[in-house]
Amino acid sequence: MEREVVHIIWLGYLFVIMMFCFAQDSVARGAVLFVVLAVLPTLLVAWMLRVKRRNRLASWDAKMAKENSDVVAK
């Protein structure tokens, strides 16, 4: 449930930024603002979540390897 709420909030944020960019005087200014306010934060959050997942999987792999080596050693 919590994950779906975060997605809805993020989509709302992107919608507001998109509308803000459409209201700009020039297309170039709107495009720059869209990249700075929408694309870069999205990439940053995606990168942070990917690193967090990678670290969690590495820790899980190490834990499983230790458990398996304990079973084999006995």
RAHUZI-V549245 format. One record per helix or strand. SS is the DSSP state (h for helix, s for strand). FROM is the first residue (numbers start at 1). TO is the last residue. If there is no record, write none. Layout:
ss: {SS:SS}
from: {FROM:FROM}
to: {TO:TO}
This chain:
ss: {h:h}
from: {2:27}
to: {22:73}
